[in-house]
């Protein structure tokens, strides 16, 4: 994905998880039976460039989410790009275990569909339409047990959480070719909410150019009290290769 929004949003998605995101997702207790409607504006250097929206639901024993990332504002006027994704999986004792992840890239001259199928938390099938030629640097799916897809990570970090669950995430993500990490640390009071430091780190499968360009993206995540109780993510501020980026909740 080489578009401006994509290169901005991948680190931001990871940061949000992405995600963007200090204990593993599997170890963080979470409330069952909740539903969330989450909408963020994506900004670069103060200019609205895109919109991220996620609908997610957790019921006893299962979870599901749908997400859309698309250009907006002046960037959307110049070029319309839209990514949609969906995931379904199992949820037990605070653990998200994806079963099927699907992503559709809808952009001029670049329509594609990407799917990951899991078995017991390990990717067993990665497919793309049209097919993508494998690269030597691609990581082995069979060695990605315990990782989550980008949408699961995004939903896990963006949904409302109790105060004692905030700023507790260290997750590995697998997008079908690359492995990355998102973590939060150093929680501190911020008015009635909390603020956390964090980083998104490229680990494996990235090109030498990408790694030299930037392998670590620092960010700051802000929680505010949620109308439903607990805390909700209000905004995320991060550095991108194009300058300061921000996700701001609507």
C-alpha positions, 0 to 999 in steps of 0.5 A, a space after each residue: 500500500 503506497 498511498 499517502 493515507 495508507 502510509 499514514 494510517 498503518 502506523 496510526 492503526 498500529 498506534 491505536 491498536 492497529 492498532 498503536 499500541 503492559 500485558 498481552 491482550 490475552 491476559 487483560 481482563 475485559 467486560 463481556 457483552 458490550 457493543 461500541 460505535 467508534 469514529 475518529 478523524 485522521 489528521 496530518 499536520 492539522 489537516 483532516 485527511 481521513 476517517 476511521 470508524 469501527 462497529 464492534 460487539 462482544 457477546 459471551 464466547 464470541 466477538 465481531 467487528 467491522 471497520 472502515 478507513 477512508 480519505 476525507 477532507 481535501 485528501 478525499 477530494 483529491 483521491 478517494 481511497 477506502 479500506 474496509 475490514 471485518 473480523 470474527 472470533 472467540 472471546 474468553 477470559 479477556 482473550 481475543 482469538 480471531 477466526 477470520 479476518 477480511 480486508 478490502 482495498 478500494 482505490 483507483 486501479 488497486 482493488 484487492 481483497 485480503 483474507 486470513 483464516 486462523 486455527 487455534 490462534 495461528 494463521 493457517 491460510 493467507 489469500 489475496 485477490 488478485 494474488 500477490 507475489 510472495 517476497 523473501 522477507 515475508 514472515 511465516 504465518 505458521 510462526 505467528 501464533 498468538 498474534 492478532 489481525 489489525 482490526 482486532 487490535 484496533 477494536 481491543 484498544 479503542 473500545 471503552 474499558 474500566 479505568 484499571 484496564 487502561 494503558 495495559 497492552 503489549 500486542 503483536 500484530 500480523 497483517 498477512 506478510 509483516 509482524 509488528 508490535 504495539 505497546 502502552 506504558 507509563 500511565 499518568 493522570 490527566 484531569 478526570 482521565 489518563 494519558 499513556 505513552 506508547 510506541 508502534 514498532 516494525 519487527 519483521 517483513 518490512 523492506 530495508 527501505 521502510 526499516 531505515 526510513 522509520 522503524 519506531 513510531 512514538 505516540 501518546 494516547 489520551 483517555 477521557 471518562 466514557 458516558 457509559 462508565 469507565 474510560 474511552 480513547 479521546 485522541 492519539 497523537 503520533 509522529 509519522 514520516 510526514 509529520 505529526 499525526 492525530 486521531 481525534 474522537 468525534 
